[in-house]
Amino acid sequence: MRALKECPGIRISTDESPYESLLAALRLGDIDFIVGALRPDVDAREFIQQELISEGMVLVTRPGHPLADRDKVTLNDLNSVAWILPRDGTPARVLINGLFEQKNMATPAPTVETADLAVIRGVLRCSDMVAAVSAQQLRTEIQSGELIVLNIDMPGTSRSIGLMWRNGSAPSPAALILMSALRAVAMPGNPRQMQIVFIHAQSVEAIKKLDGC
């Protein structure tokens, strides 16, 4: 990982709690930043959001699934499938529901409702369920052929993924390094990314001296 190479002495801790819990923790200063789908209703006076990537949703299942070998899958083909979906009210769930609503179709009801990738992987491997996820979330499994992306059009499901942190806050030393590393990976050569990293450059260099990086 780029951040660990830059500063081997840092320790990275993650929290995969629901968004509401993460937002409360961010507000209290218990966590430094959130990485995930950006929210349009966030108060810009309280939080800053920065897009890293924009990507659409895909439908994923196991190899050998009855729909896996279809040249083209339609929404009607999904009438009888069992779903793994993000939690109700999340940006991803809103987009998936909107896909069906555009066609005046009933929105899918989840059999499993989770954003836990370990749960999603485990259920898909041993069932005929279909999961709605961002392609990047299960990229390794998709590239290896362990999971299959169904060939279905998913218009209007693109969403912004990025960073959110408190406006006016001073992120921790490790957070500054990790945020810069995430920007460098997600937006290589992007002038905006370079400007933001430069803004933090002096503080990061000071942090390295203090932390012995």
C-alpha positions in Angstrom: 0.0 0.0 0.0 1.3 3.4 -1.0 0.7 5.0 2.5 2.6 2.2 4.3 5.5 2.5 1.9 5.6 6.3 2.4 5.4 6.0 6.2 6.0 2.4 7.5 5.4 3.4 11.1 1.7 4.4 10.7 -1.2 2.2 11.8 -4.4 2.2 9.9 -7.7 1.3 11.5 -11.0 1.0 9.6 -14.7 1.1 10.8 -17.3 -0.5 8.5 -20.3 0.8 10.5 -23.5 2.1 8.9 -23.2 5.6 7.4 -25.2 7.2 10.2 -22.8 5.8 12.8 -19.8 6.9 10.8 -21.2 10.4 10.4 -21.8 10.7 14.1 -18.2 9.5 14.8 -16.8 12.0 12.2 -18.8 14.8 13.8 -17.3 14.0 17.2 -13.8 13.6 15.8 -13.6 9.9 16.7 -12.7 9.1 13.1 -10.7 11.3 10.6 -12.6 10.8 7.4 -15.1 8.6 5.5 -14.5 6.8 2.2 -17.7 5.9 0.3 -20.6 7.1 -1.7 -20.9 10.9 -1.5 -24.2 12.3 -0.2 -26.0 15.2 -1.9 -27.7 16.3 1.3 -24.5 16.9 3.4 -24.2 20.3 4.9 -21.2 21.9 3.2 -20.7 24.2 6.2 -20.0 21.1 8.4 -18.4 18.6 6.0 -16.2 18.7 2.9 -16.7 16.1 0.2 -14.3 15.3 -2.6 -15.0 12.9 -5.5 -12.3 10.3 -6.2 -14.1 8.2 -8.8 -17.5 7.8 -10.4 -18.7 4.3 -11.3 -22.0 2.5 -12.0 -23.5 -0.5 -10.3 -23.2 -4.1 -11.6 -25.1 -7.3 -10.8 -22.9 -10.1 -9.7 -23.4 -13.8 -9.1 -21.6 -17.1 -9.1 -20.3 -18.9 -12.2 -22.9 -21.4 -13.4 -25.8 -19.3 -12.3 -28.8 -19.7 -14.7 -28.3 -16.1 -15.9 -24.5 -16.1 -16.1 -24.3 -17.4 -19.7 -27.0 -15.2 -21.1 -25.8 -13.0 -24.0 -28.1 -10.3 -22.6 -30.0 -10.1 -19.3 -33.1 -7.9 -18.9 -34.9 -6.6 -15.8 -37.7 -9.0 -16.6 -35.3 -11.9 -16.3 -34.7 -10.8 -12.6 -38.3 -11.2 -11.5 -37.7 -14.5 -9.7 -34.1 -14.0 -8.3 -33.2 -13.7 -4.7 -31.4 -10.4 -4.0 -28.4 -9.2 -1.9 -28.9 -5.5 -1.7 -27.4 -2.5 0.1 -29.3 -1.2 3.1 -32.5 0.7 2.5 -31.9 4.5 2.1 -28.3 4.2 1.0 -27.3 5.9 -2.3 -26.7 2.5 -4.0 -30.1 1.2 -3.0 -31.8 4.4 -4.2 -30.1 3.9 -7.6 -31.1 0.3 -7.9 -34.7 1.1 -7.0 -34.7 3.9 -9.5 -33.6 1.5 -12.2 -36.8 -0.5 -11.8 -39.0 2.5 -11.1 -38.1 3.9 -14.5 -39.6 0.9 -16.1 -42.7 1.0 -13.8 -41.6 -2.3 -12.3 -41.7 -3.3 -8.6 -38.4 -2.6 -6.8 -36.5 -5.7 -5.7 -37.0 -6.9 -2.2 -33.7 -8.2 -0.6 -33.3 -11.6 0.9 -30.1 -10.4 2.3 -29.5 -6.7 3.1 -25.8 -5.9 3.7 -22.8 -4.0 2.6 -20.4 -6.5 4.2 -18.3 -7.8 1.3 -17.3 -11.0 3.2 -21.0 -11.8 3.6 -21.8 -11.0 0.0 -18.9 -13.2 -1.3 -19.9 -16.1 1.0 -23.6 -16.0 0.1 -22.9 -15.7 -3.7 -20.5 -18.7 -3.7 -23.1 -21.1 -2.3 -26.4 -19.8 -3.8 -28.1 -18.5 -6.9 -28.6 -15.1 -5.4 -27.7 -11.9 -7.3 -25.9 -9.0 -5.6 -26.0 -5.3 -6.7 -22.6 -3.8 -6.0 -20.0 -1.4 -7.4 -17.6 -3.2 -9.7 -14.6 -2.0 -7.8 -15.9 -3.6 -4.5 -15.4 -7.2 -5.9 -12.9 -6.5 -8.6 -10.4 -9.2 -7.5 -13.2 -11.9 -7.5 -14.5 -10.7 -10.8 -11.1 -10.6 -12.5 -10.3 -14.1 -11.2 -13.6 -15.5 -12.5 -14.7 -16.4 -9.0 -17.7 -14.2 -9.5 -19.5 -13.2 -12.7 -20.9 -9.8 -13.8 -24.3 -10.3 -15.5 -24.5 -8.7 -19.0 -27.3 -6.2 -18.3 -27.7 -2.5 -19.0 -27.7 -0.4 -15.8 -28.4 3.2 -16.9 -28.6 5.9 -14.3 -26.7 3.9 -11.6 -23.5 5.8 -11.6 -22.5 7.3 -8.3 -19.7 9.4 -6.9 -17.2 7.7 -4.5 -14.9 9.9 -2.5 -13.7 11.3 0.8 -15.6 13.3 3.4 -14.1 15.1 6.4 -15.0 17.8 8.8 -14.8 21.3 7.5 -12.1 23.2 9.4 -10.7 20.1 11.1 -7.1 19.1 11.2 -6.9 15.4 10.2 -4.4 13.2 12.2 -0.9 12.7 10.8 -1.7 9.2 9.5 -5.0 10.4 8.0 -3.2 13.1 5.9 -0.8 10.5 4.5 -3.6 8.0 3.8 -5.9 10.6 2.2 -3.1 11.7 -0.1 -2.4 8.1 -1.1 -6.0 7.5 -1.9 -6.1 10.6 -4.1 -2.9 9.6 -5.9 -4.3 6.1 -6.7 -7.8 7.3 -7.7 -6.8 10.4 -9.6 -3.3 10.0 -11.0 -2.1 13.1 -12.7 -5.2 15.0 -11.9 -4.3 18.7 -11.4 -6.9 19.1 -8.6 -5.5 16.1 -6.8 -2.0 17.5 -7.1 -3.1 20.8 -5.7 -4.8 19.2 -2.7 -1.7 17.0 -2.0 0.5 20.1 -2.3 -1.6 22.0 0.3 -0.9 19.2 2.8 2.7 18.7 1.7 4.4 20.9 4.3 2.3 19.4 7.2 3.0 15.9 5.9 6.8 16.5 5.8 6.6 17.8 9.4 4.6 14.8 10.4 7.2 12.4 8.9 9.9 14.1 11.1 7.8 13.9 14.2 6.7 10.3 13.7 10.0 9.0 12.4 8.6 7.9 9.0 
